[in-house]
């Protein structure tokens, strides 16, 4: 099975992160999920929430408020919205403002991860994000003086450097030959995955990742390290906000 196929659905967003509109045929349709032949809705994962959007069919609109992953990808319709019948061709639109903000946020987290690993040697122990806000946990035993300001300044310097963000899909063996490809304390890539999607902020951070990203660091905007919290001995949580 290829990396861009989930059940019966071809995942379009993995190869074209800027795709917002597409057509597809309905394979299954129920109040708890609609299955399409192809989809650009990011289904959620790696801390990035699922996309929202709409399906348009025969003059009718169905709002999509999430995605459920199972044997297929099930687009979750808003409660009470009409359901397109099986076999219907739908025009789908991913909510652009939300997706674009999440792409900026996700890429911002990778910049943060790259800076903290480069400058302090700390691995990620957890993370999560919402629209233009996020948090990332690190195995950082001590917080040096001026750490918050130093990390924020370094992140924004990397943004101003306008580093290119490349996406590659590599055979598992080739991907894991890249030094420090896993930046988490625990390897979260399942052992039976034959291909690995790699996000490369050229010159800063290269790691396995399945989410959506902007094309260069300058598109992120500005990172503010809003807060640093202690999460037990040796673990620190950094909360960030993204702005224009």
C-alpha positions as CSV (number, residue, x, y, z in Angstrom):
1,X,0.0,0.0,0.0
2,X,1.3,3.5,-0.9
3,X,1.6,6.2,1.7
4,X,-1.1,8.3,-0.1
5,X,-3.8,5.7,0.1
6,X,-5.9,5.2,3.2
7,X,-8.4,2.4,2.7
8,X,-10.3,3.3,-0.5
9,X,-9.4,7.0,-0.4
10,X,-6.5,8.6,-2.2
11,X,-5.0,11.3,0.0
12,X,-4.4,14.3,-2.2
13,X,-3.0,16.6,0.5
14,X,0.1,14.6,1.0
15,X,1.5,15.5,-2.4
16,X,-0.2,18.9,-2.8
17,X,-0.5,20.8,0.5
18,X,-2.0,23.9,-1.2
19,X,-4.9,21.9,-2.8
20,X,-8.2,23.2,-1.4
21,X,-10.8,22.2,-4.0
22,X,-11.3,18.8,-5.7
23,X,-13.9,16.4,-7.1
24,X,-14.6,12.9,-5.9
25,X,-17.2,10.1,-5.9
26,X,-19.0,9.1,-2.8
27,X,-18.3,5.5,-1.8
28,X,-20.2,5.4,1.5
29,X,-22.5,7.8,3.2
30,X,-23.8,7.8,6.8
31,X,-24.3,10.3,9.6
32,X,-21.1,9.2,11.2
33,X,-19.0,9.5,8.1
34,X,-18.7,10.0,4.3
35,X,-16.1,8.1,2.4
36,X,-14.8,9.5,-0.9
37,X,-12.6,8.1,-3.7
38,X,-10.2,10.9,-3.1
39,X,-9.7,13.6,-0.5
40,X,-7.6,16.6,0.4
41,X,-8.9,16.9,3.9
42,X,-6.1,16.3,6.4
43,X,-7.4,13.6,8.7
44,X,-5.5,14.7,11.8
45,X,-2.4,13.2,13.4
46,X,0.9,14.2,14.8
47,X,-0.8,16.9,16.9
48,X,-2.3,18.6,13.9
49,X,-6.2,18.7,14.0
50,X,-8.3,17.5,11.1
51,X,-9.5,19.9,8.4
52,X,-13.0,21.4,8.1
53,X,-14.8,22.3,4.9
54,X,-17.8,21.5,2.7
55,X,-19.1,19.1,0.1
56,X,-21.3,20.5,-2.7
57,X,-23.6,18.2,-4.7
58,X,-26.8,18.7,-6.7
59,X,-27.2,22.2,-5.4
60,X,-26.8,21.0,-1.8
61,X,-24.1,21.8,0.8
62,X,-22.8,19.4,3.5
63,X,-20.5,20.9,6.1
64,X,-17.5,18.7,7.1
65,X,-16.5,19.2,10.7
66,X,-13.8,16.6,11.1
67,X,-12.3,13.3,9.9
68,X,-12.5,9.8,11.5
69,X,-9.7,7.4,10.7
70,X,-10.6,3.7,10.4
71,X,-10.3,1.2,7.6
72,X,-11.4,4.2,5.5
73,X,-11.2,7.9,5.9
74,X,-14.6,9.1,7.1
75,X,-15.4,12.8,6.6
76,X,-17.7,13.8,9.5
77,X,-20.8,15.8,8.4
78,X,-22.3,18.5,10.6
79,X,-25.2,17.1,12.6
80,X,-28.4,17.4,10.6
81,X,-26.8,18.2,7.3
82,X,-28.0,16.3,4.2
83,X,-25.9,13.3,3.1
84,X,-24.8,12.8,-0.5
85,X,-26.0,9.4,-1.9
86,X,-23.5,6.7,-2.7
87,X,-22.3,7.2,-6.3
88,X,-22.7,11.0,-6.3
89,X,-19.9,13.2,-7.6
90,X,-19.2,15.9,-5.1
91,X,-17.2,19.1,-5.3
92,X,-15.3,19.5,-2.1
93,X,-13.6,22.5,-0.5
94,X,-11.2,22.5,2.4
95,X,-11.6,25.6,4.7
96,X,-8.7,27.6,3.5
97,X,-8.1,30.0,6.4
98,X,-8.1,27.2,9.0
99,X,-5.8,24.9,6.9
100,X,-3.4,27.7,6.1
101,X,-3.1,28.7,9.7
102,X,-2.5,25.1,10.8
103,X,0.2,24.8,8.2
104,X,1.9,27.9,9.5
105,X,1.6,26.5,13.1
106,X,2.9,23.1,12.2
107,X,5.9,24.5,10.4
108,X,6.5,26.8,13.3
109,X,6.7,23.8,15.7
110,X,9.3,22.2,13.4
111,X,11.3,25.4,13.6
112,X,11.0,25.3,17.4
113,X,12.0,21.6,17.4
114,X,15.0,22.3,15.2
115,X,16.2,25.2,17.2
116,X,15.9,23.4,20.6
117,X,17.6,20.3,19.3
118,X,20.4,22.2,17.6
119,X,21.1,24.5,20.5
120,X,20.3,22.4,23.5
121,X,20.2,18.8,22.3
122,X,16.7,18.1,23.6
123,X,14.3,15.6,22.1
124,X,10.5,16.1,21.8
125,X,8.3,14.2,24.3
126,X,4.9,15.4,23.1
127,X,3.1,18.2,21.4
128,X,-0.2,19.5,20.1
129,X,-1.5,22.5,18.2
130,X,-4.6,24.5,17.3
131,X,-5.0,27.4,15.0
132,X,-2.0,29.7,15.5
133,X,-1.3,28.3,19.0
134,X,0.7,25.2,20.0
135,X,2.7,23.5,22.7
136,X,5.8,21.2,22.5
137,X,7.3,19.2,25.3
138,X,11.1,18.6,25.6
139,X,13.4,16.4,27.7
140,X,15.2,19.5,29.0
141,X,16.6,18.9,32.6
142,X,17.6,22.5,33.2
143,X,16.3,25.8,31.8
144,X,19.4,28.0,31.3
145,X,19.2,31.7,32.0
146,X,17.6,33.6,29.2
147,X,16.3,30.4,27.6
148,X,12.9,31.7,26.6
149,X,14.2,34.8,24.9
150,X,17.1,33.0,23.2
151,X,14.8,30.3,21.7
152,X,12.3,32.9,20.5
153,X,15.0,35.0,18.9
154,X,16.6,32.0,17.3
155,X,13.2,30.8,15.9
156,X,12.5,34.1,14.3
157,X,16.0,34.3,12.9
158,X,15.3,31.0,11.1
159,X,12.0,32.4,9.9
160,X,13.7,35.5,8.4
161,X,16.3,33.3,6.8
162,X,13.4,32.1,4.5
163,X,14.5,28.5,4.6
164,X,12.9,26.2,2.0
165,X,10.6,23.4,3.4
166,X,10.8,20.3,1.3
167,X,8.6,17.2,1.4
168,X,9.9,13.8,0.3
169,X,8.6,10.2,0.5
170,X,11.5,7.8,1.0
171,X,11.8,4.0,1.5
172,X,11.9,3.2,5.2
173,X,15.5,2.1,5.1
174,X,16.7,5.2,3.3
175,X,14.7,7.5,5.6
176,X,16.1,6.0,8.8
177,X,19.6,6.4,7.4
178,X,19.2,10.1,7.8
179,X,20.9,11.2,11.1
180,X,18.4,12.2,13.8
181,X,15.4,11.7,11.5
182,X,13.3,10.9,14.6
183,X,13.2,13.9,16.9
184,X,10.9,12.4,19.4
185,X,12.0,10.5,22.5
186,X,9.9,7.6,21.2
187,X,9.9,6.4,17.6
188,X,6.2,6.9,16.5
189,X,6.6,5.5,13.0
190,X,5.0,2.0,12.9
191,X,7.3,-0.8,12.1
192,X,5.2,-2.0,9.2
193,X,5.3,1.3,7.3
194,X,7.3,0.7,4.1
195,X,7.6,4.4,3.2
196,X,8.3,7.5,5.3
197,X,7.3,11.0,4.6
198,X,10.1,13.4,5.5
199,X,9.8,17.2,6.1
200,X,13.0,19.0,5.6
201,X,13.5,22.6,6.7
202,X,16.7,22.9,4.6
203,X,19.7,23.6,6.8
204,X,17.8,23.4,10.1
205,X,15.5,20.4,10.7
206,X,14.8,17.1,9.0
207,X,12.3,14.6,10.4
208,X,9.6,12.1,9.7
209,X,6.2,13.8,9.6
210,X,2.8,13.3,8.1
211,X,1.3,16.7,8.4
212,X,0.9,19.7,6.1
213,X,3.4,22.6,5.9
214,X,4.1,25.9,4.3
215,X,6.7,26.1,1.5
216,X,9.3,28.2,3.4
217,X,9.9,29.5,6.9
218,X,9.1,33.1,6.0
219,X,5.5,32.1,5.4
220,X,5.2,31.1,9.1
221,X,5.1,34.7,10.3
222,X,6.4,35.4,13.8
223,X,6.8,33.0,16.7
224,X,6.3,34.1,20.3
225,X,7.3,31.8,23.1
226,X,4.4,32.6,25.4
227,X,5.2,30.4,28.4
228,X,7.5,27.7,29.7
229,X,6.1,25.1,32.1
230,X,7.7,22.4,34.1
231,X,6.0,19.0,33.5
232,X,8.0,17.0,36.0
233,X,11.7,16.3,36.5
234,X,13.6,17.0,33.2
235,X,10.5,17.8,31.1
236,X,9.6,21.3,29.9
237,X,6.6,22.5,28.0
238,X,7.0,25.5,25.6
239,X,3.8,27.2,24.5
240,X,4.0,29.3,21.4
241,X,1.8,31.7,19.4
242,X,2.0,32.4,15.7
243,X,1.3,35.9,14.3
244,X,1.7,37.7,11.0
